[in-house]
Amino acid sequence: DAEPLWGRRLRSACRAILARLGRATLTELHAALHHLGYRIAGNHPVKTLADALGYDTDRGLVDRPRRGTYAHPGTLPRPTRLWPGGPPIGHITPNNTNTTP
């Protein structure tokens, strides 16, 4: 059986996953938690996950570069002349190297 997570333990587990990956979508975080033997407690797990990450985002512990995507603070790419808003997220690998040719 998977161990249920909620509250502080859920937020802590998500921050640990983001520290490893750099950034992840809600779906990727949910899958990673399952892979690690956890489940999200509650009737609406993805909403519970989003609420937990929203709490950490409000406190500056997690960055939210776009809807449904979260990042470990300091892993967001910096803007350049080529991409004033930063490189497109879809072209960034978990180790933050640009894969655009």
C-alpha positions in Angstrom: 0.0 0.0 0.0 1.1 3.5 -0.8 1.7 5.9 2.1 -0.7 8.8 2.1 0.7 12.3 2.1 -1.0 15.6 2.9 0.0 19.0 4.3 3.6 19.7 5.4 4.8 16.2 4.4 3.3 16.5 0.9 4.9 19.9 0.4 8.2 18.7 1.6 8.1 15.7 -0.7 7.3 17.9 -3.7 10.1 20.3 -2.9 12.5 17.4 -2.7 11.3 16.1 -6.1 11.6 19.6 -7.6 15.1 20.0 -6.1 16.1 16.9 -8.0 14.3 17.6 -11.3 14.5 21.4 -11.3 10.9 21.8 -12.7 7.9 19.5 -13.2 4.2 19.7 -14.1 1.5 18.6 -11.6 1.1 15.4 -13.6 4.9 14.6 -13.4 4.9 15.4 -9.6 1.9 13.1 -9.1 3.6 10.3 -11.0 6.9 10.8 -9.1 5.1 10.6 -5.8 3.4 7.3 -6.9 6.8 6.0 -8.1 8.3 6.7 -4.7 5.5 4.8 -2.9 3.3 7.6 -1.9 -0.3 8.7 -2.6 -1.9 12.0 -2.2 -4.6 11.9 0.6 -8.0 13.4 -0.3 -10.8 13.1 -2.8 -9.2 15.2 -5.5 -5.5 14.4 -5.4 -4.3 16.8 -8.2 -6.2 19.7 -6.6 -4.7 18.8 -3.3 -1.3 18.8 -4.9 -1.9 22.2 -6.7 -3.1 23.7 -3.4 -0.1 22.5 -1.6 2.3 23.9 -4.2 0.3 27.2 -4.3 0.9 27.5 -0.5 4.7 27.0 -1.1 4.6 29.4 -4.1 3.0 32.1 -1.9 5.9 31.7 0.6 8.6 31.8 -2.1 9.6 28.2 -1.5 8.6 27.1 -5.1 8.4 29.0 -8.3 5.4 28.7 -10.7 6.7 29.7 -14.2 3.3 28.8 -15.8 0.0 27.2 -15.0 0.4 23.7 -13.8 4.2 23.8 -13.8 6.4 24.3 -10.7 10.1 24.8 -10.3 12.7 24.7 -7.5 13.7 28.3 -6.7 16.7 29.5 -8.6 16.3 26.9 -11.5 14.4 29.1 -13.8 16.4 30.2 -16.9 17.4 33.8 -17.0 16.2 36.1 -19.7 18.6 36.8 -22.6 18.5 39.0 -25.7 17.2 36.0 -27.7 14.4 35.3 -25.1 13.6 38.4 -23.1 11.2 36.4 -21.0 13.5 33.4 -20.7 13.7 30.4 -23.0 10.5 28.5 -23.7 10.0 25.9 -20.9 9.3 23.1 -23.4 12.9 23.4 -24.6 14.5 23.1 -21.2 15.6 19.7 -19.9 15.5 18.8 -16.1 19.2 19.9 -15.8 18.3 23.3 -17.3 20.3 22.9 -20.5 18.8 24.4 -23.6 18.0 21.7 -26.2 17.1 24.1 -29.0 19.5 23.7 -31.9 
